[in-house]
Amino acid sequence: MSRLARPVASATLMEERRPVWDRFVRLFHWTVVTCVVLNYFVLEEGEWPHEWTGYFAAAFVAARIVWGFIGSKHARFSDFFPTPSRVRQHMQAMRSRQAEHHWGHNPLGALMMLLLMALVLSLGLTGWMQGTDTFFGEDWLQNLHKYLADALVISAGLHAAAAIVMGRLERTRLIKAMITGVKERY
């Protein structure tokens, strides 16, 4: 097992709090949350505020991808990338009721984060395509865009629920950490 794939060592578990998510990661997270809520629940589809809010969210995802290579320790993909062996190990630990503690994203959280980012980028692309001469008014593309938006909102709901459940299982204040940047164990 590589040093990156190991769960937090027991000596490290004695540590009760640690700065984990930097300002950019938190700004990215809450900006994209705001854009998704606005576009799904508030802004009128096809109007320029909806379009530009979607482009803004997609741009933030693109910036987060760059930050995943050059950002702080726990923002880097190398810190949490969900390889099959990491996911398998995490699932086995959960099944045996010995949840691993990860200071950054756990492997399932990392999979969800990548899915959410892919959905936002796909929405940006399909939204942009609808404004081109080639695809304007295409029902299949409009339907795909709507299905992707529904998938994003459902996935975001699962993500929020999982953060609450995993926070309790790992005895970590995950929601607070996405606000303050510091993960605290209790």
C-alpha positions, 0 to 999 in steps of 0.5 A, spaced: 500 500 500 502 506 498 503 512 503 497 516 500 493 510 500 493 509 508 488 511 512 490 516 518 495 512 523 492 511 530 497 516 533 495 521 528 488 520 531 490 523 537 490 529 534 483 532 535 483 538 530 487 539 523 486 545 518 484 541 512 480 545 507 484 551 504 480 558 503 479 556 495 476 549 496 471 552 501 470 558 496 469 553 490 464 549 494 460 554 497 460 558 490 458 552 486 452 550 491 450 557 491 450 556 483 446 550 483 441 552 488 440 558 484 440 555 477 435 549 479 430 552 484 430 560 482 433 562 475 429 561 469 431 556 464 434 559 458 435 566 460 442 569 461 442 569 468 441 562 468 446 561 463 451 565 466 451 562 473 452 555 469 458 558 466 460 561 472 459 554 476 463 550 470 469 555 471 469 554 478 470 547 477 475 548 472 479 552 477 478 547 482 481 541 477 487 546 476 487 547 484 487 539 485 494 539 482 497 545 485 493 547 491 494 545 498 496 538 501 488 536 502 486 539 496 490 535 491 488 529 488 494 525 490 491 526 497 485 523 496 484 520 489 479 514 489 483 508 486 479 501 486 484 499 492 482 505 496 475 504 495 475 497 496 479 498 503 474 503 505 468 499 504 471 493 507 472 497 513 465 500 513 462 493 513 466 491 519 464 497 522 471 500 523 470 506 519 477 509 517 478 516 519 481 521 513 483 528 514 481 529 507 476 526 503 475 519 504 475 514 498 467 515 497 467 522 498 472 523 493 468 519 488 462 523 489 466 530 489 468 527 482 461 525 480 459 532 482 464 536 478 463 532 472 455 533 472 457 541 473 461 540 467 457 536 463 451 541 464 455 547 462 457 543 456 450 541 454 447 548 456 452 552 451 451 547 446 443 549 446 445 556 444 449 554 438 446 554 431 447 546 430 444 544 437 439 550 438 432 547 439 434 540 439 429 536 444 434 530 446 439 535 448 434 539 452 432 533 455 439 531 457 440 537 460 434 536 465 436 529 466 443 532 468 441 537 472 436 532 476 442 527 477 446 533 480 441 535 485 440 528 487 447 527 488 448 533 492 443 531 496 446 524 497 453 528 498 450 532 504 446 526 507 453 522 507 457 528 510 452 528 516 452 520 517 460 520 516 461 525 520 457 521 526 461 515 524 467 518 524 466 523 530 468 529 525 465 535 524 465 535 517 459 540 515 463 545 520 470 544 517 467 546 510 466 553 513 472 554 517 477 549 514 479 545 520 476 538 521 475 537 528 474 530 532 469 529 538 
